[in-house]
Amino acid sequence: MKFSQKNLILSFVFAVVLSTSAFAKLPVRRASQNGEDINAIHWNLLSVSQPQVLSGAGKKASITRQIVCLNQDVENTQFAPDITLSGTCHSGFYVHIFQIKSTSLQPVTVTIGQLVNFQPDDGSVSGTPNYGVLTCDSDANTLELCINDTNPDDVPDITFTEAKNKTNVSFVIPSFPDFPAGTGNQGQGMTIFVVVEQAPGIPVLIPKIGIR
């Protein structure tokens, strides 16, 4: 099979674009963007969970999770709360946070499913990504899971993909650096997040998570 010079050039360009897309750094969100300890009652919808050990494809990972109201609008803190909607974010915007630790020497794929109205946005235009890694950046927020390392170069290149139906996404984590432990509930480990928009009200759909 012969390739023309034009086809070879196009193939090379495609390969470069694909490589850049696959290994680009994930968008970064800072913990202080979600709130501070003094107003946690408004944003900390579901605090840090007990670690859950997951396994798949011969790998294991310990995962801790938390749910934050993007708009700092926990229903019960509203001026006139609807008690029937206790445990929800008034606007329907939820930040689902996952902190992951693993000793696997192979890349670990973390799949988050059962997402509602998820449209990937890397923040390049909006300035507010709805997926990526979550870093600690302020002593004023010690109640939220985050990566206790503000140097972006310390975070490995994580591949992000989404299903065509947008109901599940995957993060392929190539390695797990030994990040230092954070303060309070900041925890320790790789911390990723996704933002979903549900219609305000109930039921609240909690994303499923698995590894392979």
C-alpha positions in Angstrom: 0.0 0.0 0.0 1.4 3.4 -1.0 0.7 6.7 0.7 0.9 10.0 -0.9 3.0 12.8 0.7 -0.3 14.6 1.4 -1.8 11.6 3.2 1.4 11.1 5.2 1.3 14.7 6.4 -2.4 14.5 7.3 -1.7 11.2 9.2 1.1 12.8 11.1 -1.0 15.9 12.0 -3.8 13.7 13.1 -1.5 11.6 15.3 0.0 14.7 16.9 -3.5 16.1 17.6 -4.6 12.8 19.0 -1.5 12.5 21.2 -2.0 16.1 22.5 -5.6 15.5 23.3 -5.0 12.2 25.0 -2.2 13.3 27.2 -3.1 16.9 28.0 -3.3 18.0 31.6 -6.8 17.8 33.1 -8.5 21.1 34.0 -7.9 22.2 37.6 -10.5 23.4 40.1 -9.4 24.9 43.4 -11.0 24.0 46.7 -11.5 27.6 47.6 -13.8 28.0 44.6 -16.3 25.8 46.3 -16.3 27.6 49.6 -14.6 28.0 53.0 -14.9 26.4 56.4 -16.9 29.4 57.7 -19.7 29.0 55.2 -19.5 25.2 54.8 -23.2 24.9 55.9 -24.1 26.4 52.5 -21.9 24.2 50.3 -21.0 21.0 52.1 -24.0 18.9 51.2 -22.6 15.4 52.0 -19.3 15.4 53.9 -16.4 13.0 53.4 -17.4 9.4 53.3 -15.6 6.3 54.7 -13.2 4.9 52.2 -14.6 2.2 49.9 -12.2 -0.4 48.4 -13.0 -1.2 44.8 -11.3 -3.8 42.6 -11.3 -4.7 38.9 -8.9 -6.2 36.4 -6.6 -7.3 39.1 -6.3 -3.8 40.6 -7.5 -2.3 43.8 -8.2 1.3 44.8 -9.5 3.0 47.9 -12.0 5.7 47.1 -13.5 8.4 49.3 -16.2 10.7 48.1 -18.0 14.0 48.9 -20.8 16.0 47.4 -20.7 19.8 47.2 -23.4 22.3 46.0 -21.7 24.3 43.2 -23.7 27.4 43.9 -23.4 27.2 47.7 -27.2 26.6 48.0 -27.8 23.6 50.3 -31.6 23.6 50.4 -31.8 23.7 54.2 -29.8 27.0 54.3 -32.2 28.8 51.9 -34.2 31.8 53.2 -37.4 29.8 52.9 -36.2 26.1 52.7 -38.5 23.4 51.4 -38.0 20.7 54.0 -39.3 18.0 51.6 -36.1 18.7 49.5 -33.7 18.4 52.4 -30.4 17.0 51.3 -30.4 18.7 47.9 -28.8 21.6 46.1 -31.4 24.2 45.5 -30.3 25.0 41.9 -29.6 21.3 41.0 -25.9 21.8 40.4 -23.8 19.1 42.2 -20.0 18.7 42.4 -19.2 15.0 42.9 -15.7 14.6 44.4 -13.7 11.4 44.5 -10.3 10.9 46.2 -8.5 7.8 45.0 -5.5 5.9 46.4 -3.9 2.9 44.8 -0.7 1.0 44.9 -1.2 -0.5 41.4 1.8 -0.3 39.1 -0.5 -0.3 36.1 -2.8 2.6 35.0 -6.1 2.5 36.8 -9.3 3.5 34.9 -11.9 5.1 37.1 -15.4 5.1 35.6 -18.1 7.3 36.9 -21.5 6.5 35.7 -25.2 7.4 36.1 -24.5 11.1 35.3 -27.3 13.5 34.6 -27.1 16.2 32.0 -23.3 16.1 31.8 -21.8 18.1 29.0 -17.9 18.1 29.2 -16.5 21.6 29.5 -12.7 22.0 30.1 -13.2 25.6 31.0 -11.1 26.9 28.2 -13.9 29.3 27.2 -16.2 29.4 30.3 -13.3 29.5 32.8 -15.2 27.0 35.0 -14.4 23.4 34.1 -17.0 20.8 35.0 -14.5 17.9 35.3 -10.8 17.6 36.2 -8.6 17.5 39.3 -9.3 19.3 42.6 -6.4 20.9 44.4 -6.0 22.4 47.9 -5.2 26.1 47.6 -6.3 27.7 50.9 -6.1 27.1 54.6 -9.6 28.6 54.8 -11.1 25.4 53.4 -10.0 22.3 55.3 -13.4 20.5 55.0 -13.1 19.4 51.4 -11.3 16.6 49.7 -8.4 17.9 47.5 -4.9 17.2 46.3 -2.5 18.8 48.8 0.0 19.9 46.1 -0.5 23.1 44.2 2.2 22.3 41.6 0.3 21.2 38.4 3.4 19.4 37.2 3.2 16.9 40.1 -0.2 15.6 38.8 0.3 12.9 36.1 -1.3 13.2 32.7 -4.7 11.7 33.1 -6.7 10.7 30.1 -10.4 11.8 30.2 -13.1 10.3 28.0 -16.9 10.4 28.0 -19.4 8.0 26.6 -21.5 9.1 23.6 -24.6 9.2 25.7 -22.8 11.4 28.3 -24.0 9.3 31.1 -20.6 8.0 32.1 -17.0 9.2 32.0 -13.6 7.7 32.5 -10.4 8.9 34.0 -7.3 6.8 33.2 -4.8 7.5 36.0 -1.3 6.3 34.9 0.3 6.6 38.4 -0.4 7.7 42.0 2.1 10.2 43.3 2.7 10.2 47.1 1.0 13.5 47.7 1.4 14.7 51.3 -1.6 14.5 53.6 -3.8 17.5 53.8 -5.4 19.3 56.8 -8.6 18.2 58.3 -10.9 16.6 55.7 -8.6 17.4 52.8 -7.4 13.8 52.9 -4.6 12.4 50.8 -4.6 11.1 47.2 -5.6 11.8 43.7 -8.7 13.9 43.7 -11.0 14.2 40.7 -14.5 15.8 40.2 -17.4 16.0 37.9 -20.2 18.6 38.0 -23.7 17.6 37.0 -26.9 19.6 36.6 -30.2 17.9 37.6 -33.6 19.4 37.7 -34.0 20.9 41.1 -35.8 18.5 43.5 -35.6 14.9 44.2 -34.6 12.2 43.6 -30.9 13.0 43.6 -29.0 10.5 41.5 -25.7 9.5 43.0 -23.1 8.6 40.4 -21.8 5.0 40.4 -18.1 4.4 40.4 -15.9 1.5 39.4 -12.3 0.7 38.4 -10.5 -1.5 36.0 
